[in-house]
Amino acid sequence: MSDSTPNATQQKWDTIYSNGNEMDVPPMRVVAENLHLLPASGRGLELACGLAANSFALAQAGMTMDAWDISPVAVKRVAQRAADKGLPVHAEARDVVENPPGDESYDLVVVSHFLDRSIMPAIKACLKPGGLVFYQTFTQTKVSDGGPSNLEFRLADGELLQLFGDFQPLVYREEGRVGMLTQGFRNEALLVARKPL
């Protein structure tokens, strides 16, 4: 990230991460329930990582992880935790919209609770052939409050599958408002998909 004045988005997240959020949060469901799909080793990237719970889980499973976030405050905390735990999680303060990853750089990309459709082509391109995307974020169809109020930052019904329609879906879950609304996986969609060889 440049030395210029922080933008409003960075300032917002710096404030959130300065307020002592707990570091030992669990990884997102898309990661926690699908570690068995990982290669034995490889290089991964977590975009908009926050405190990088996904990166730490993936590093413990054998991946070498880059963890990028717009907030230098979050990145500093992630770097300290990686050093303390001796895990290969390399944190970097980076605006992923302005400075997306390079082509065919990673075996895995994980994104959670972040949606900017403009960088979908870069997310796909940064994966090596056969690479995996782990994606989980909020949906416009919901049963309770939580997540962004702006619908632009929430997925339309079935949109996550469409965004990665040229990939092989391995795991997909989006329950919307079907059935007993007090149970199941609600308010979000998750996908694990493989880039064609």
C-alpha positions as CSV (number, residue, x, y, z in Angstrom):
1,M,0.0,0.0,0.0
2,S,1.3,3.5,-0.8
3,D,2.3,6.1,1.8
4,S,-0.7,8.2,0.9
5,T,-3.4,9.2,3.3
6,P,-5.5,6.2,4.3
7,N,-8.9,6.1,2.5
8,A,-12.2,5.8,4.3
9,T,-12.4,2.0,3.9
10,Q,-8.9,1.5,5.4
11,Q,-9.7,3.9,8.3
12,K,-13.0,2.0,9.0
13,W,-11.2,-1.3,9.2
14,D,-8.2,0.1,11.1
15,T,-10.6,1.3,13.8
16,I,-12.4,-2.1,14.0
17,Y,-9.1,-4.0,14.3
18,S,-7.7,-1.5,16.8
19,N,-10.5,-2.3,19.2
20,G,-9.0,-5.6,20.5
21,N,-11.0,-8.1,18.4
22,E,-10.1,-11.6,19.5
23,M,-7.4,-13.4,17.4
24,D,-8.6,-16.9,18.1
25,V,-11.8,-16.8,16.0
26,P,-12.5,-20.0,14.0
27,P,-12.0,-20.3,10.3
28,M,-15.0,-19.9,8.1
29,R,-17.2,-22.9,7.4
30,V,-16.0,-23.2,3.8
31,V,-12.5,-23.7,5.0
32,A,-13.1,-25.7,8.2
33,E,-15.4,-28.3,6.6
34,N,-13.3,-28.7,3.4
35,L,-9.7,-29.1,4.5
36,H,-9.7,-32.6,3.0
37,L,-9.8,-31.1,-0.5
38,L,-6.4,-29.3,-0.1
39,P,-3.3,-30.4,-1.9
40,A,-0.6,-31.9,0.3
41,S,1.3,-28.6,0.1
42,G,1.2,-25.4,-2.0
43,R,0.9,-21.6,-1.9
44,G,-2.3,-19.9,-1.0
45,L,-3.7,-16.4,-0.8
46,E,-6.4,-15.0,1.5
47,L,-7.9,-11.8,0.2
48,A,-9.4,-9.2,2.6
49,C,-8.1,-11.5,5.4
50,G,-9.0,-9.5,8.5
51,L,-7.4,-11.4,11.3
52,A,-6.7,-14.3,8.9
53,A,-8.4,-17.2,10.7
54,N,-8.7,-19.0,7.4
55,S,-5.0,-18.5,6.6
56,F,-3.9,-20.0,10.0
57,A,-6.1,-23.0,9.5
58,L,-4.8,-23.5,6.0
59,A,-1.2,-23.1,7.1
60,Q,-1.7,-25.7,9.9
61,A,-3.0,-28.0,7.1
62,G,0.3,-27.6,5.1
63,M,-0.2,-24.5,2.9
64,T,2.1,-21.5,2.8
65,M,-0.2,-18.6,3.0
66,D,-0.2,-14.9,1.9
67,A,-2.8,-12.9,3.8
68,W,-3.7,-9.5,2.4
69,D,-5.9,-6.9,4.0
70,I,-6.4,-3.2,3.5
71,S,-5.9,-2.5,7.2
72,P,-2.2,-2.2,8.3
73,V,-3.6,-2.7,11.9
74,A,-5.0,-6.1,11.1
75,V,-1.9,-7.0,9.1
76,K,0.4,-6.2,12.0
77,R,-1.6,-8.4,14.3
78,V,-1.6,-11.3,11.8
79,A,2.2,-11.0,11.3
80,Q,2.7,-11.1,15.1
81,R,0.5,-14.1,15.5
82,A,2.3,-15.9,12.6
83,A,5.6,-15.2,14.3
84,D,4.3,-16.4,17.7
85,K,2.9,-19.6,16.3
86,G,5.8,-20.3,13.8
87,L,3.3,-20.7,10.9
88,P,4.0,-19.7,7.2
89,V,1.4,-16.9,7.1
90,H,2.9,-13.8,5.4
91,A,0.7,-10.7,6.0
92,E,0.7,-7.7,3.7
93,A,-1.3,-4.5,3.8
94,R,-2.7,-4.3,0.3
95,D,-5.8,-2.9,-1.4
96,V,-6.7,-5.9,-3.4
97,V,-9.0,-3.9,-5.7
98,E,-6.2,-1.5,-6.7
99,N,-3.5,-4.1,-6.6
100,P,-4.8,-7.6,-7.4
101,P,-2.7,-10.7,-7.4
102,G,-0.6,-11.8,-10.5
103,D,-1.6,-14.5,-12.9
104,E,-1.2,-18.2,-12.0
105,S,0.6,-17.4,-8.7
106,Y,-1.4,-19.6,-6.3
107,D,-2.7,-23.1,-5.7
108,L,-5.5,-21.8,-3.6
109,V,-7.4,-18.6,-3.0
110,V,-9.8,-18.0,-0.1
111,V,-12.2,-15.1,0.2
112,S,-14.7,-14.7,3.1
113,H,-17.2,-11.9,3.8
114,F,-15.8,-9.8,1.0
115,L,-17.4,-9.1,-2.4
116,D,-16.1,-6.9,-5.1
117,R,-17.3,-8.3,-8.5
118,S,-14.7,-6.2,-10.3
119,I,-11.8,-8.4,-9.1
120,M,-13.4,-11.7,-9.9
121,P,-11.4,-12.0,-13.2
122,A,-8.2,-11.4,-11.2
123,I,-9.2,-14.0,-8.5
124,K,-9.7,-16.6,-11.3
125,A,-6.5,-15.6,-13.1
126,C,-4.3,-15.8,-10.0
127,L,-5.0,-19.5,-9.6
128,K,-2.8,-22.0,-11.3
129,P,-4.6,-24.6,-13.5
130,G,-6.2,-27.1,-11.1
131,G,-6.1,-24.5,-8.3
132,L,-9.0,-24.2,-5.8
133,V,-11.1,-21.2,-4.7
134,F,-12.8,-21.3,-1.3
135,Y,-15.4,-18.6,-1.2
136,Q,-18.0,-17.7,1.4
137,T,-20.0,-14.5,1.8
138,F,-23.4,-12.9,2.5
139,T,-26.5,-13.4,0.3
140,Q,-29.2,-10.9,-0.5
141,T,-31.8,-13.6,0.6
142,K,-31.5,-13.7,4.3
143,V,-33.4,-14.8,7.4
144,S,-31.9,-12.4,9.9
145,D,-29.8,-9.2,10.2
146,G,-26.1,-9.2,10.0
147,G,-23.6,-8.5,7.2
148,P,-23.6,-5.4,4.9
149,S,-26.8,-3.4,4.5
150,N,-25.8,-2.4,0.9
151,L,-27.1,-5.2,-1.4
152,E,-24.1,-4.5,-3.8
153,F,-22.0,-6.3,-1.2
154,R,-24.3,-9.3,-1.0
155,L,-24.7,-12.2,-3.5
156,A,-27.9,-12.6,-5.5
157,D,-29.5,-16.0,-5.5
158,G,-27.2,-18.5,-7.3
159,E,-24.7,-15.8,-8.1
160,L,-21.7,-17.4,-6.6
161,L,-22.1,-20.4,-8.8
162,Q,-22.5,-18.1,-11.8
163,L,-19.4,-16.1,-11.0
164,F,-17.3,-19.3,-11.0
165,G,-19.4,-21.0,-13.7
166,D,-16.2,-21.9,-15.7
167,F,-14.8,-23.8,-12.7
168,Q,-15.6,-27.3,-11.5
169,P,-17.8,-26.9,-8.4
170,L,-16.8,-29.3,-5.7
171,V,-18.9,-28.0,-2.8
172,Y,-21.8,-25.5,-2.9
173,R,-24.2,-24.5,-0.3
174,E,-26.9,-21.8,-0.3
175,E,-30.1,-22.5,1.5
176,G,-31.9,-19.2,1.2
177,R,-35.3,-19.2,2.8
178,V,-36.3,-22.8,2.1
179,G,-37.7,-25.0,4.8
180,M,-37.2,-24.6,8.5
181,L,-35.6,-21.2,8.7
182,T,-34.3,-21.6,12.3
183,Q,-31.9,-24.4,11.2
184,G,-29.3,-24.9,8.5
185,F,-26.9,-22.6,6.7
186,R,-28.6,-19.2,6.3
187,N,-27.7,-15.7,5.1
188,E,-24.6,-16.8,3.2
189,A,-23.4,-19.0,0.3
190,L,-20.2,-21.0,0.1
191,L,-18.3,-22.6,-2.8
192,V,-15.2,-24.7,-3.3
193,A,-14.4,-24.9,-7.0
194,R,-11.5,-26.0,-9.1
195,K,-9.9,-24.1,-12.0
196,P,-9.8,-26.2,-15.2
197,L,-6.5,-27.9,-16.0
